[in-house]
């Protein structure tokens, strides 16, 4: 079954991550928090993005944080199953929003589904 699921995932960056998750034994049908990361050169732009992103449905937005190199990062989280279409759609939507605030998307990540069957 995993092999069939893997074949149905599109061949792009998101697909590669999802196929690796399958190969690692992850259950892609189980919802979990998925974090989408965005970076900005300016704190005001990061804050404006965070405010705009918070208006989207079913997301939580962390307050902007500045790293040691002066880059601002904002993580937007949605709890959902790691589905290629859903991840790609939200990644594009947030990426466009970040670009409108002089930033850009910097990938996504999530933990494996918790093993609650044992």
N, CA, C and O of each residue as an XYZ file, in Angstrom:
472
protein
N       0.824     -1.202      0.000
C       0.000      0.000      0.000
C       0.866      1.264      0.000
O       0.560      2.225     -0.706
N       1.951      1.264      0.794
C       2.841      2.419      0.824
C       3.428      2.684     -0.555
O       3.566      3.836     -0.967
N       3.771      1.619     -1.264
C       4.360      1.784     -2.592
C       3.368      2.455     -3.538
O       3.755      3.324     -4.319
N       2.101      2.065     -3.480
C       1.082      2.693     -4.321
C       0.914      4.160     -3.947
O       0.851      5.020     -4.826
N       0.841      4.452     -2.655
C       0.724      5.848     -2.216
C       1.909      6.661     -2.719
O       1.746      7.794     -3.173
N       3.098      6.078     -2.636
C       4.298      6.777     -3.075
C       4.233      7.102     -4.565
O       4.650      8.182     -4.985
N       3.720      6.188     -5.351
C       3.620      6.405     -6.797
C       2.626      7.500     -7.149
O       2.746      8.129     -8.200
N       1.651      7.736     -6.289
C       0.613      8.735     -6.553
C       1.027     10.157     -6.158
O       0.319     11.115     -6.467
N       2.155     10.296     -5.488
C       2.625     11.606     -5.054
C       3.391     12.251     -6.205
O       4.275     11.622     -6.788
N       3.060     13.500     -6.539
C       3.767     14.194     -7.630
C       5.279     14.265     -7.391
O       5.744     14.255     -6.251
N       6.020     14.336     -8.474
C       7.480     14.354     -8.419
C       7.998     15.794     -8.384
O       8.386     16.352     -9.411
N       7.997     16.379     -7.195
C       8.545     17.720     -6.976
C       9.142     17.741     -5.576
O       9.203     16.702     -4.919
N       9.581     18.898     -5.112
C      10.224     18.966     -3.792
C       9.314     18.467     -2.678
O       9.745     17.696     -1.821
N       8.058     18.901     -2.686
C       7.125     18.442     -1.655
C       6.908     16.940     -1.761
O       6.852     16.240     -0.751
N       6.789     16.457     -2.973
C       6.611     15.029     -3.189
C       7.787     14.222     -2.673
O       7.599     13.145     -2.107
N       9.002     14.728     -2.860
C      10.184     14.027     -2.368
C      10.150     13.909     -0.851
O      10.475     12.858     -0.299
N       9.759     14.976     -0.182
C       9.678     14.943      1.280
C       8.607     13.941      1.716
O       8.843     13.143      2.623
N       7.453     13.976      1.091
C       6.366     13.073      1.473
C       6.732     11.614      1.198
O       6.414     10.740      2.004
N       7.394     11.338      0.074
C       7.828      9.967     -0.208
C       8.850      9.499      0.832
O       8.815      8.347      1.262
N       9.755     10.388      1.232
C      10.726     10.020      2.269
C      10.014      9.707      3.580
O      10.387      8.770      4.286
N       8.990     10.493      3.903
C       8.219     10.235      5.116
C       7.581      8.850      5.044
O       7.607      8.105      6.024
N       7.009      8.499      3.892
C       6.432      7.166      3.714
C       7.484      6.079      3.890
O       7.255      5.086      4.581
N       8.635      6.274      3.260
C       9.713      5.288      3.362
C      10.186      5.121      4.797
O      10.629      4.043      5.191
N      10.090      6.195      5.578
C      10.485      6.138      6.985
C       9.400      5.511      7.862
O       9.569      5.403      9.076
N       8.295      5.103      7.254
C       7.222      4.440      7.996
C       6.154      5.360      8.532
O       5.311      4.928      9.318
N       6.165      6.619      8.128
C       5.172      7.573      8.621
C       3.805      7.283      7.993
O       3.723      6.838      6.848
N       2.750      7.535      8.739
C       1.375      7.382      8.266
C       0.880      8.757      7.816
O       0.528      9.599      8.643
N       0.856      8.977      6.504
C       0.477     10.285      5.970
C      -1.015     10.569      6.069
O      -1.467     11.652      5.697
N      -1.777      9.610      6.566
C      -3.210      9.845      6.764
C      -3.498     10.457      8.130
O      -4.627     10.865      8.401
N      -2.487     10.524      8.992
C      -2.677     11.036     10.349
C      -2.295     12.506     10.423
O      -1.201     12.902     10.023
N      -3.216     13.302     10.943
C      -3.000     14.748     11.075
C      -1.931     15.029     12.123
O      -1.770     14.290     13.095
N      -1.209     16.119     11.894
C      -0.227     16.621     12.832
C       0.050     18.071     12.489
O      -0.344     18.534     11.419
N       0.716     18.794     13.369
C       1.040     20.197     13.115
C       2.116     20.270     12.032
O       3.170     19.643     12.139
N       1.829     21.050     10.989
C       2.795     21.273      9.916
C       3.165     22.752      9.949
O       2.304     23.628      9.878
N       4.465     23.006     10.059
C       4.978     24.367     10.160
C       5.475     24.843      8.798
O       6.199     24.129      8.105
N       5.079     26.045      8.430
C       5.513     26.691      7.192
C       6.343     27.901      7.603
O       5.866     28.770      8.333
N       7.585     27.956      7.131
C       8.530     28.978      7.572
C       8.683     30.072      6.523
O       8.675     29.811      5.320
N       8.824     31.312      7.012
C       8.966     32.479      6.133
C      10.014     33.399      6.724
O      10.091     33.561      7.942
N      10.825     34.004      5.859
C      11.900     34.866      6.329
C      11.776     36.261      5.736
O      11.260     36.460      4.636
N      12.277     37.225      6.522
C      12.169     38.651      6.183
C      13.434     39.359      6.633
O      14.056     38.969      7.621
N      13.806     40.391      5.909
C      14.968     41.194      6.281
C      14.615     42.246      7.324
O      15.496     42.758      8.014
N      13.330     42.569      7.443
C      12.894     43.672      8.294
C      11.823     43.187      9.274
O      10.901     42.465      8.894
N      11.955     43.585     10.518
C      10.992     43.185     11.542
C       9.586     43.696     11.287
O       8.616     42.993     11.571
N       9.455     44.913     10.753
C       8.117     45.446     10.464
C       7.427     44.631      9.376
O       6.222     44.391      9.448
N       8.192     44.202      8.359
C       7.612     43.358      7.300
C       7.183     42.012      7.870
O       6.117     41.500      7.528
N       8.014     41.440      8.740
C       7.675     40.156      9.366
C       6.410     40.281     10.203
O       5.558     39.393     10.181
N       6.286     41.371     10.934
C       5.099     41.594     11.756
C       3.861     41.782     10.903
O       2.798     41.254     11.231
N       3.979     42.530      9.807
C       2.836     42.730      8.903
C       2.409     41.407      8.285
O       1.214     41.143      8.154
N       3.380     40.566      7.899
C       3.047     39.247      7.366
C       2.338     38.403      8.422
O       1.323     37.770      8.130
N       2.862     38.391      9.636
C       2.266     37.593     10.708
C       0.819     38.003     10.955
O      -0.045     37.151     11.164
N       0.559     39.289     10.930
C      -0.809     39.784     11.129
C      -1.709     39.330      9.992
O      -2.829     38.877     10.229
N      -1.233     39.446      8.766
C      -2.035     39.029      7.602
C      -2.251     37.522      7.605
O      -3.352     37.059      7.310
N      -1.226     36.755      7.931
C      -1.348     35.297      7.937
C      -2.319     34.822      9.014
O      -3.023     33.830      8.827
N      -2.355     35.526     10.133
C      -3.241     35.140     11.233
C      -4.710     35.231     10.847
O      -5.559     34.624     11.500
N      -5.019     35.978      9.799
C      -6.407     36.105      9.347
C      -6.861     34.895      8.528
O      -8.052     34.759      8.249
N      -5.936     34.019      8.142
C      -6.296     32.830      7.375
C      -6.960     31.802      8.282
O      -6.729     31.777      9.490
N      -7.778     30.967      7.686
C      -8.511     29.955      8.450
C      -7.589     28.853      8.953
O      -6.673     28.420      8.254
N      -7.844     28.414     10.163
C      -7.214     27.218     10.737
C      -5.699     27.264     10.823
O      -5.041     26.239     10.651
N      -5.139     28.428     11.085
C      -3.695     28.522     11.266
C      -3.383     29.202     12.584
O      -4.189     29.968     13.112
N      -2.206     28.913     13.106
C      -1.652     29.677     14.210
C      -0.340     30.269     13.711
O       0.364     29.665     12.901
N      -0.031     31.443     14.202
C       1.155     32.162     13.741
C       2.005     32.519     14.952
O       1.529     33.126     15.911
N       3.268     32.132     14.885
C       4.197     32.504     15.948
C       4.629     33.947     15.750
O       4.681     34.442     14.624
N       4.931     34.600     16.827
C       5.447     35.965     16.739
C       6.778     35.945     15.989
O       7.562     35.008     16.139
N       7.031     36.966     15.192
C       8.304     37.024     14.471
C       9.490     36.977     15.429
O       9.468     37.574     16.505
N      10.537     36.243     15.003
C      11.759     36.151     15.797
C      12.945     36.509     14.918
O      13.010     36.127     13.749
N      13.883     37.251     15.503
C      15.093     37.633     14.787
C      16.228     36.691     15.184
O      16.448     36.444     16.370
N      16.948     36.167     14.189
C      18.083     35.300     14.507
C      19.354     36.120     14.697
O      19.323     37.348     14.618
N      20.462     35.448     14.944
C      21.737     36.113     15.216
C      22.259     36.914     14.029
O      23.095     37.802     14.199
N      21.773     36.606     12.829
C      22.237     37.291     11.624
C      21.302     38.422     11.192
O      21.490     39.010     10.127
N      20.296     38.726     12.014
C      19.379     39.814     11.694
C      18.268     39.437     10.736
O      17.599     40.314     10.190
N      18.060     38.139     10.522
C      16.978     37.654      9.661
C      15.777     37.353     10.546
O      15.900     36.725     11.598
N      14.619     37.812     10.099
C      13.382     37.591     10.843
C      12.670     36.384     10.289
O      12.574     36.222      9.073
N      12.166     35.529     11.166
C      11.434     34.326     10.751
C      10.055     34.303     11.385
O       9.873     34.674     12.545
N       9.086     33.856     10.590
C       7.722     33.674     11.082
C       7.278     32.269     10.686
O       7.350     31.893      9.516
N       6.823     31.504     11.662
C       6.291     30.166     11.403
C       4.769     30.219     11.465
O       4.189     30.769     12.402
N       4.138     29.639     10.453
C       2.686     29.514     10.398
C       2.380     28.028     10.470
O       2.961     27.241      9.723
N       1.475     27.634     11.360
C       1.199     26.224     11.591
C      -0.264     25.911     11.305
O      -1.166     26.652     11.696
N      -0.474     24.793     10.611
C      -1.827     24.263     10.413
C      -1.775     22.776     10.751
O      -0.864     22.067     10.326
N      -2.749     22.315     11.512
C      -2.856     20.897     11.819
C      -3.663     20.238     10.710
O      -4.819     20.584     10.463
N      -3.013     19.269     10.043
C      -3.647     18.548      8.941
C      -2.807     17.324      8.615
O      -1.663     17.207      9.053
N      -3.378     16.425      7.852
C      -2.605     15.299      7.343
C      -1.657     15.834      6.279
O      -2.034     16.728      5.522
N      -0.439     15.312      6.200
C       0.509     15.790      5.198
C       0.141     15.293      3.798
O       0.636     14.270      3.325
N      -0.728     16.041      3.169
C      -1.247     15.745      1.837
C      -0.587     16.692      0.845
O      -0.519     17.896      1.092
N      -0.102     16.167     -0.269
C       0.640     16.968     -1.237
C      -0.154     18.190     -1.693
O       0.364     19.306     -1.669
N      -1.386     17.995     -2.102
C      -2.188     19.107     -2.634
C      -2.418     20.178     -1.568
O      -2.303     21.371     -1.849
N      -2.742     19.756     -0.354
C      -3.026     20.714      0.718
C      -1.766     21.475      1.129
O      -1.811     22.688      1.333
N      -0.652     20.769      1.249
C       0.602     21.432      1.620
C       1.018     22.417      0.542
O       1.386     23.554      0.838
N       0.960     21.980     -0.707
C       1.388     22.840     -1.810
C       0.505     24.082     -1.910
O       1.007     25.186     -2.124
N      -0.806     23.904     -1.756
C      -1.725     25.042     -1.851
C      -1.447     26.063     -0.751
O      -1.377     27.261     -1.023
N      -1.287     25.597      0.495
C      -1.038     26.533      1.590
C       0.356     27.156      1.452
O       0.537     28.340      1.735
N       1.325     26.370      1.023
C       2.671     26.902      0.824
C       2.663     28.033     -0.214
O       3.311     29.062     -0.022
N       1.936     27.837     -1.296
C       1.846     28.879     -2.325
C       1.121     30.115     -1.805
O       1.557     31.242     -2.038
N       0.010     29.899     -1.099
C      -0.761     31.025     -0.558
C       0.082     31.844      0.414
O       0.113     33.072      0.337
N       0.763     31.160      1.323
C       1.598     31.863      2.289
C       2.815     32.497      1.619
O       3.250     33.578      2.016
N       3.359     31.835      0.615
C       4.495     32.385     -0.109
C       4.153     33.686     -0.803
O       4.938     34.634     -0.776
N       2.979     33.739     -1.429
C       2.534     34.974     -2.078
C       2.321     36.079     -1.046
O       2.650     37.241     -1.284
N       1.768     35.699      0.097
C       1.550     36.677      1.168
C       2.888     37.191      1.703
O       3.036     38.382      1.975
N       3.849     36.297      1.850
C       5.176     36.711      2.313
C       5.829     37.657      1.305
O       6.418     38.668      1.687
N       5.721     37.324      0.022
C       6.303     38.188     -1.013
C       5.664     39.578     -1.002
O       6.337     40.576     -1.258
N       4.380     39.638     -0.710
C       3.693     40.925     -0.638
C       4.214     41.774      0.522
O       4.000     42.985      0.569
N       4.906     41.109      1.462
C       5.477     41.809      2.621
C       7.011     41.732      2.598
O       7.662     41.737      3.642
N       7.568     41.660      1.383
C       9.033     41.707      1.179
C       9.775     40.533      1.811
O      10.925     40.675      2.228
N       9.123     39.382      1.881
C       9.761     38.181      2.414
C       9.608     37.029      1.449
O       9.195     37.211      0.304
N       9.947     35.835      1.921
C       9.754     34.656      1.083
C       9.587     33.412      1.929
O       9.990     33.359      3.091
N       8.976     32.406      1.307
C       8.775     31.121      1.970
C      10.126     30.423      2.101
O      10.985     30.542      1.227
N      10.301     29.694      3.200
C      11.566     29.021      3.461
C      11.342     27.567      3.855
O      12.060     27.024      4.695
N      10.335     26.939      3.241
C      10.104     25.514      3.455
C       9.075     25.212      4.533
O       8.507     26.105      5.163
N       8.861     23.919      4.715
C       7.908     23.455      5.721
C       8.480     22.212      6.378
O       9.417     21.592      5.876
N       7.897     21.870      7.503
C       8.325     20.670      8.198
C       7.272     20.214      9.183
O       6.378     20.968      9.569
N       7.402     18.955      9.579
C       6.473     18.403     10.564
C       7.098     17.178     11.210
O       7.975     16.537     10.630
N       6.644     16.860     12.406
C       7.128     15.650     13.059
C       6.424     14.433     12.472
O       5.378     14.571     11.837
N       6.976     13.258     12.674
C       6.253     12.045     12.280
C       4.957     11.946     13.088
O       4.842     12.517     14.172
N       3.993     11.216     12.544
C       2.756     10.995     13.289
C       3.097     10.249     14.568
O       3.913      9.327     14.553
N       2.480     10.641     15.668
C       2.725      9.978     16.945
C       2.228      8.547     16.874
O       1.147      8.280     16.350
N       3.011      7.641     17.395
C       2.638      6.223     17.389
C       1.785      5.950     18.623
O       2.306      5.750     19.720
N       0.472      5.945     18.431
C      -0.442      5.737     19.561
C      -1.074      4.348     19.540
O      -1.955      4.052     20.347
N      -0.624      3.495     18.613
C      -1.234      2.169     18.493
C      -0.585      1.150     19.407
O      -1.135      0.061     19.574
N       0.570      1.451     20.015
C       1.281      0.483     20.833
C       1.105      0.764     22.295
O       1.642      0.038     23.132
